[in-house]
Amino acid sequence: MSNGKNDLRPQTQLVRAGLSRSQFRETSEALYLNSGFVFENAAQAEAAFKGENDSYIYSRYGNPTVSVFEERLAALEGADMCRATATGMAAVFSSIACQVRAGERVVASRALFGSCHFIVDQILPRWGIETVFVDGTDLDEWEAALNTPTRAVFLESPSNPMLDLVDIPAVAEMAHAAGARMVVDNVFATPLYQKPLELGADIVVYSATKHIDGHGRCLGGAVLADEDFMNEHFIPFYRHTGPSMSPFNAWVMAKSLETLSLRVAHQSQASLEIAKHLETQDKIRLVRHPGLESFPQRDLAERQMTGHGTLVTIDLEGGKDAAFTVLDTLELVDISNNLGDAKSLACHPSTTTHSRLSPEERAQLGISDGVVRISIGLEDVQDLLEDLDRALAKV
Ligand SMILES: *Cc1c(COP(=O)(O)O)cnc(C)c1O
């Protein structure tokens, strides 16, 4: 029996939605770590393969533990359906690949996670899909690009690592007028602080590896959309190409959703406090955080987000040397490209996550050699501030 009733409030859904107890009446969600399922008789198997009953067939198609995670996340997102994937990249790729064919066109914001950029820039064109990048913050560029019929629009907001926002409702309107479906990578906002489907997007994708797991354990992803899109486009692609999530990872992720809002609220609050402190430091040229008064797209942040996310990006006056000194002096904050973790993590995008881009492309995105991206974790804020101050003093 599913407890995913829509009249329950979000925090209750995060703990209860999708819960489906076995005959043993276990308190916590059971882990069904199995690849296949058996049938009572041949006719039942025949009916299952015809889609005449909803019994599980094979864990590439669906698994009871994976369903708990999918129903829980769908309830939070307010989506008809969710399918969990092995990684965030599997979610991004399959959500686009399932709907485009040779000769069609995809328009994307330039400020994308490195591997997302690679899919649009390198993989899709190989298969005869025309791809166009725009400056996601510039509505005129979107308008010009979406003057031509387009199949899909793909963007990330806030973007990695500069935290630029895209006006989701405005771009959704232009995308729909061009015949496109809009796919939003909502990792940085988290499912708590931005609801792309309500803002006009058609498909939302996550890397569940980030805030959803939130403890640096498992890789995972998710695709959420309405029933028509999922049944017609996504699910056939998913069943036959196999980007499915492992039941073990789904079990970890489903349990993590129970504490998502508590963790992210703390991390978000702490990141704003740290961003405000860093703004007072003179070795830093620029501090980016959507909650700061100085954030250039503050109005848009207030219109489309209900929180700020957990990242702070700084640009150090001293360039790469200063950035490396800060990273190497930090004792508490670890050097890692992951984010959304309980442990605070920092990275130097121009030599790691964005090193594949040309210097011109990095300059277009504002990723200078002094940029350091910091993902704020669950440590005591005071300890993090002291660690950052000590590192900045070394510059
Ligand atoms: C991490 C990330 C991805 C890729 O997710 P994986 O789980 O690492 O495959 C995609 N988009 C964004 C914005 C990310 O931060």
The ligand as a Tripos MOL2 file, in Angstrom:
@<TRIPOS>MOLECULE
LIG
   15    15     1     0     0
SMALL
NO_CHARGES

@<TRIPOS>ATOM
      1 C1         27.0730   15.9880  -10.8570 C.3       1 LIG1
      2 C2         26.2000   16.6130  -11.8570 C.ar      1 LIG1
      3 C3         25.7560   15.9030  -12.9770 C.ar      1 LIG1
      4 C4         26.1960   14.4750  -13.2510 C.3       1 LIG1
      5 O1         25.8010   13.6000  -12.2600 O.3       1 LIG1
      6 P1         26.5720   12.2120  -11.9240 P.3       1 LIG1
      7 O2         25.7370   11.6250  -10.8520 O.co2     1 LIG1
      8 O3         27.9540   12.5790  -11.5110 O.co2     1 LIG1
      9 O4         26.5640   11.4110  -13.1840 O.co2     1 LIG1
     10 C5         24.9380   16.5450  -13.8750 C.ar      1 LIG1
     11 N1         24.5650   17.8330  -13.6820 N.ar      1 LIG1
     12 C6         24.9740   18.5490  -12.6180 C.ar      1 LIG1
     13 C7         24.5260   19.9600  -12.4740 C.3       1 LIG1
     14 C8         25.8070   17.9720  -11.6650 C.ar      1 LIG1
     15 O5         26.2160   18.6850  -10.6150 O.3       1 LIG1
@<TRIPOS>BOND
     1     1     2 1
     2     2     3 ar
     3     2    14 ar
     4     3     4 1
     5     3    10 ar
     6     4     5 1
     7     5     6 1
     8     6     7 2
     9     6     8 1
    10     6     9 1
    11    10    11 ar
    12    11    12 ar
    13    12    13 1
    14    12    14 ar
    15    14    15 1
@<TRIPOS>SUBSTRUCTURE
     1 LIG1         1 GROUP 0 **** ****
